[in-house]
Amino acid sequence: MKTIADLGDLSGKKVLVRADFNVPLDKTDNTTITDDGRIRAALPTIQKLLGAGASIILMAHLGRPVPGDKSTVAEKDGKSVDNSKFTLEPVAKRLSELLSGVEIILADDVVGPDAKAEAEKLVPGKVLMLENIRFDARETSKDDSEREALAAELASLADVFVSDGFGVVHRKQASVYDVAKKLPAAAGELVFKEVEALSKATNSPSRPLTVVLGGSKVSDKLGVISNLLKTADALCIGGGMAYTFFAAQGFEVGTSLLEEDQKAKCLEYIEEAKERGVKLILPVDTVIAREFPSSADGEDVFEGAVLSTEIPADKMGLDIGPDTRNLFADQIKQSKTVVWNGPAGVFEKEAFAKGTAAIAHALTEATASGAFTVIGGGDSAAAVRVLKDPATGQPFDEENGFSHISTGGGASLEFLEGKELPGLSVLE
């Protein structure tokens, strides 16, 4: 895969950069960024390009707007969508702060008159951000010619292209895939780091390799389980997906999350793990509740832990229990490589966050002992940013507590599945 170094001397050149700035916003005002992790992850590439004497044109999306501009209000899937909630203004402001006051010029459009005028007068050391790329319907079009037309307009603004939005490299979209075919193209610092880390963890891991999977649905992780059963030494399964494994074996799971149509597949995985000698570790105890919590902390429905094979018919499992936390932690700490994707419970509620926090803590201990640890983006990455280390009561150390935290939920999942990612293959 080509890197920035392969693009040669960038002094005086305009560099078109696809970043991933799809950050969460506070729902009360739609302007306050609640987690700037993806913006901070883009800093190394931006700083490297500025240091090389280039000017930068940033492309990114935020949310799911409708075609138009930031003043557009339209119906989508039976709901009214207000595009003003999806402007990149909060991102431009935060990026400027993180770059110690470097001005971020935000265009009023994607490839319209304002974007073209600002790009034309851009000088070395300056940063231009185009408005939300998904305001243009061609970005996500299934019609190749429509995407290519947008890509051609984007390419006309710059001299070279750098792909640095790992969270979108699994998408065949104009600003990710098509534009890379129209300009000299390379991977940015973030994309290169992501590929290097995920490849090291899955293609050439130090052993034992333990994979910890959570999240709500087995169906979301089918490809991952299937692929990693071929390479992992141990597979720990928690979260809502664990209940389908128990139901498949004939156990009562109460009102817990359950995918009836995946029970047969779960039995296949159990048998395959036995045949391959992979240690498949399911929860031995489960924290249950009367119903899904409505209070902020979840204490209103919390009922403690029971054996995973003895969940009452009128209760639901929402977290792994204390014995399972220890079981998972022991496996993690004896491993040389650990990949974690998916929370162990409803970590947004304090009463059901202990399992997820325990896994994160075990990863920090494994990291400190020399293991290579990877958090596969999405909710797992969000969890370590909002939860506190149960051993210290302090926030987790993102910089030193883990070897790598991925910025791409869907992209990292597809990478772990062994799929070809369009935004990466086009850079080879």
SVG drawing of the C-alpha trace seen along z (x, -y; Angstrom):
<svg xmlns="http://www.w3.org/2000/svg" viewBox="-43 -33 53 65">
<polyline fill="none" stroke="black" stroke-width="0.4" points="0.0,0.0 1.3,-3.4 2.0,-5.9 2.6,-9.7 6.3,-9.2 5.5,-7.6 3.9,-10.9 7.3,-12.7 7.8,-16.4 4.5,-17.9 5.8,-21.5 3.4,-23.9 0.9,-21.1 -2.7,-20.9 -3.6,-17.6 -7.1,-16.3 -7.6,-14.3 -10.5,-12.0 -10.9,-12.0 -13.4,-10.4 -15.0,-13.1 -18.3,-11.3 -18.2,-12.3 -21.1,-12.1 -22.9,-15.3 -24.9,-16.2 -28.5,-15.7 -29.7,-18.7 -27.8,-21.3 -26.3,-19.3 -23.1,-21.5 -21.2,-20.0 -18.9,-17.1 -19.1,-14.5 -16.1,-12.4 -13.4,-14.0 -11.4,-10.8 -11.7,-10.6 -10.7,-14.3 -7.6,-13.8 -6.7,-10.6 -6.4,-12.7 -3.9,-15.1 -0.7,-13.2 -1.6,-13.2 -2.7,-16.9 0.5,-18.0 2.7,-15.9 1.3,-17.4 1.4,-21.0 5.0,-20.3 5.8,-19.2 4.7,-22.6 1.4,-21.5 -2.1,-23.0 -4.9,-20.7 -8.5,-20.2 -10.4,-18.0 -13.4,-15.9 -15.6,-14.1 -19.2,-13.2 -21.3,-13.6 -24.4,-11.6 -27.0,-10.8 -28.2,-14.0 -30.4,-14.3 -29.1,-15.6 -28.9,-19.4 -27.1,-21.8 -27.1,-22.8 -30.3,-24.7 -32.2,-21.7 -35.1,-20.1 -36.7,-17.0 -38.4,-13.8 -36.4,-10.6 -37.7,-7.2 -40.9,-8.8 -39.0,-11.2 -38.2,-14.9 -34.4,-15.5 -32.9,-18.9 -29.4,-19.2 -28.4,-22.0 -27.7,-19.3 -25.1,-17.8 -22.9,-20.8 -19.2,-20.3 -19.0,-23.6 -18.5,-22.0 -15.8,-19.8 -14.0,-22.7 -14.0,-24.6 -12.7,-21.6 -10.0,-20.8 -8.8,-24.4 -8.5,-24.2 -6.5,-20.9 -4.2,-22.5 -3.4,-25.3 -5.5,-27.9 -4.7,-27.0 -7.6,-28.5 -9.9,-25.9 -11.7,-27.5 -15.2,-25.8 -16.7,-26.0 -20.4,-26.6 -20.7,-23.6 -19.1,-20.4 -17.9,-21.1 -19.9,-24.2 -18.8,-27.8 -17.6,-28.5 -15.6,-25.3 -13.9,-25.9 -13.2,-29.5 -11.6,-28.7 -9.6,-25.8 -8.3,-28.0 -6.8,-30.6 -5.5,-28.1 -1.8,-28.6 0.7,-26.4 0.0,-26.0 -3.7,-26.6 -6.6,-24.2 -9.9,-24.1 -12.7,-21.8 -15.5,-21.0 -19.0,-20.8 -20.5,-17.5 -19.6,-15.3 -23.0,-13.4 -24.8,-16.6 -24.0,-15.5 -26.1,-12.4 -23.4,-11.2 -21.1,-10.4 -23.0,-7.2 -24.6,-6.5 -24.7,-2.9 -24.3,-4.3 -20.6,-4.2 -20.8,-7.1 -22.5,-9.3 -19.8,-8.6 -17.1,-9.1 -18.5,-12.5 -18.3,-13.7 -14.8,-12.2 -13.7,-14.1 -14.9,-17.4 -13.2,-16.7 -9.9,-15.7 -9.9,-19.0 -9.4,-20.8 -6.1,-19.2 -2.8,-17.6 -2.8,-14.4 -5.1,-12.4 -4.5,-11.0 -7.0,-8.5 -7.0,-8.9 -10.6,-8.0 -10.3,-4.3 -13.9,-4.3 -15.0,-4.5 -12.5,-2.4 -15.0,0.4 -17.3,-1.8 -17.1,-2.1 -17.9,-5.8 -16.8,-8.8 -14.5,-10.4 -13.0,-7.1 -12.7,-4.9 -13.3,-6.7 -11.2,-9.8 -8.2,-7.6 -8.3,-6.5 -8.1,-10.0 -5.1,-11.4 -1.8,-10.1 -3.1,-8.4 -1.7,-7.1 -2.7,-6.1 -2.5,-8.6 -0.8,-8.0 -4.0,-6.8 -5.0,-4.3 -1.5,-2.9 -1.4,-2.6 -4.8,-0.8 -3.9,1.7 -0.5,2.4 -2.1,3.0 -5.0,5.1 -2.7,7.1 -0.3,7.8 -3.1,8.9 -4.8,11.3 -2.3,12.3 0.9,12.7 0.0,12.7 2.2,13.6 0.4,16.5 -1.8,17.2 -4.2,15.1 -7.4,14.3 -10.4,12.7 -13.1,11.1 -16.4,10.5 -19.5,8.7 -22.3,6.5 -25.9,7.2 -26.3,9.6 -24.6,12.8 -25.6,11.8 -23.4,8.7 -20.3,10.9 -21.0,14.0 -18.1,13.3 -15.7,12.4 -16.4,15.6 -16.1,17.7 -12.8,16.1 -11.2,15.9 -12.0,19.5 -9.4,20.4 -6.7,18.4 -7.6,17.7 -6.5,19.8 -9.4,18.6 -12.7,16.9 -14.5,15.2 -18.2,14.3 -20.2,11.9 -22.8,9.2 -26.3,9.9 -24.9,12.3 -24.1,14.8 -27.8,15.5 -28.3,17.0 -25.5,19.4 -27.2,20.5 -30.6,20.8 -29.1,22.9 -28.0,25.4 -31.5,25.5 -31.1,23.2 -33.7,20.6 -32.6,17.0 -35.7,15.3 -36.4,12.0 -32.7,11.5 -31.7,10.6 -32.2,13.6 -31.8,14.3 -33.8,17.5 -32.6,17.8 -29.0,17.9 -29.2,20.8 -28.1,23.4 -25.1,21.3 -24.1,20.9 -24.2,24.7 -22.0,25.0 -19.5,22.6 -19.4,24.6 -18.6,27.7 -16.1,26.1 -14.3,24.6 -14.0,28.2 -12.7,29.6 -10.1,26.8 -9.1,26.9 -10.1,23.3 -11.1,22.5 -14.7,21.1 -15.5,19.3 -19.1,18.4 -20.3,16.5 -20.8,18.7 -22.9,16.1 -25.1,13.2 -26.3,10.0 -30.0,9.8 -32.7,7.2 -36.5,7.1 -36.6,5.1 -34.5,2.8 -33.4,-0.1 -35.0,-3.5 -33.0,-5.3 -29.6,-6.8 -27.7,-4.3 -30.0,-1.3 -30.3,-0.6 -34.1,-0.6 -34.1,2.8 -30.9,4.4 -31.3,7.8 -27.7,9.2 -26.1,12.2 -27.3,15.8 -25.8,18.7 -26.0,18.2 -27.8,21.5 -30.5,20.5 -31.8,17.2 -35.5,16.8 -38.1,16.8 -39.2,13.3 -35.8,11.7 -33.2,10.4 -29.4,10.6 -27.7,7.3 -24.0,7.9 -21.6,10.7 -21.4,11.6 -18.4,11.4 -17.2,15.0 -17.2,14.4 -15.3,11.2 -12.6,13.2 -12.7,16.0 -12.3,13.6 -9.6,11.6 -7.6,14.7 -7.7,15.7 -6.8,12.2 -3.8,11.9 -2.3,15.2 -2.4,14.1 0.3,12.4 -2.2,10.9 -5.8,9.8 -8.4,8.4 -11.6,7.0 -14.7,5.9 -18.0,5.3 -19.1,4.5 -20.0,7.2 -23.2,5.5 -25.2,2.3 -22.2,0.2 -24.1,-3.1 -25.9,-2.2 -23.6,-2.0 -25.3,1.1 -24.5,3.0 -21.0,1.6 -18.8,3.7 -18.2,6.5 -17.1,4.1 -14.9,2.2 -13.4,5.4 -12.4,6.5 -10.8,3.1 -8.9,3.3 -7.7,6.8 -6.4,5.5 -4.4,2.8 -2.8,5.4 -2.0,7.6 -0.5,4.5 1.6,3.7 2.9,7.3 4.0,6.9 0.9,8.3 -0.3,6.6 -3.8,5.4 -6.3,4.1 -9.7,2.5 -11.7,2.9 -13.5,-0.5 -17.2,-1.2 -18.8,-0.7 -15.7,0.8 -13.7,-2.3 -16.5,-4.5 -16.6,-2.5 -13.0,-3.0 -13.4,-6.7 -16.4,-7.0 -15.8,-4.3 -13.4,-4.4 -10.8,-1.7 -12.3,0.3 -8.8,0.7 -8.1,-3.0 -11.4,-4.8 -9.7,-7.0 -10.4,-7.2 -8.6,-4.6 -5.2,-5.7 -6.0,-5.6 -2.4,-6.4 -0.6,-3.8 -3.2,-1.4 -3.8,0.3 -1.6,1.0 -4.1,-0.2 -7.7,-1.6 -9.3,-1.5 -11.4,-4.4 -13.4,-2.3 -16.2,-0.1 -17.6,1.3 -14.3,1.2 -12.4,3.0 -15.1,5.6 -14.9,6.3 -11.1,6.4 -11.4,9.0 -13.8,10.9 -11.0,11.1 -13.0,9.1 -11.3,6.9 -12.0,3.2 -12.4,1.1 -10.8,-2.0 -7.6,0.0 -7.4,2.1 -7.5,-1.0 -4.3,-2.2 -2.3,0.9"/>
</svg>
